[in-house]
């Protein structure tokens, strides 16, 4: 009786999955059903996680451009630059405030550390530096303040002190962006 119930439950599960995902279901010799991995990662309307992960500098650059383009108060403009040299900045960004134009050399960092901010603060550039990261902790922002390094994260956190202008904005509560964490190496 137990063996028959087990087989019937197994058949019922197979039929339910087959009716729900007919294009994605694949049967194996052991009667297991495999579904494409994206069915598990996405719900019908949205991604299951409310956090966005940033894994590469290209993603960070793209998300930063989107964030600054949507800023309702400050007018940001990305400047064109020459092809990248090893000692060049990642980008050049201009902020227009009233009749002032502030230009920044931008450094993208996925997971900045205090050592990174110390190094960047010591670098001589044509313009003041602006560190852009997916997430900056309050401690790291305080460290940037002490070093005179301007910083911005994709959650809306902004600290700029240049040419008599001081901007200090807290992170917004609705956005949750973080760097993609690499899986730990167990060996």
C-alpha angles and dihedrals in degrees: 000000000000092000091050092049090050092052093046092049090049092051091047091052091048092051093047092051092044092054093046098045108020095157095045100043118101123183122218129197090264091056092247118146119226121196127195110268095240090067088066096045099050132050120211095272109018147003112285095233119070091208125084118218122213112204105168140036089244090058090046091051091048095048092045091053090050093047095050093044089058096048105127096199110032124055111222125184127187111221124217115248140188120267111290120273121193091257096041128106123259092240144338118239130189126204118199115206117173103303095341129097118199117192123199135191104227127218117190115209124176096201110008120196132198088259090055091051092048091051093047093047090056094051118103114225137169088251136020114285125252117196113208119193137160091244134009121189121222088249093055092046089052088050090051090050091053091051094044092243118148114225142185134180131197092248089070098265110146134175119174127166112171137132095356094313122118120188121176117173127171122226115271117249096224100058121071114182124159138168116269107258117224114230113258117261107237093194 
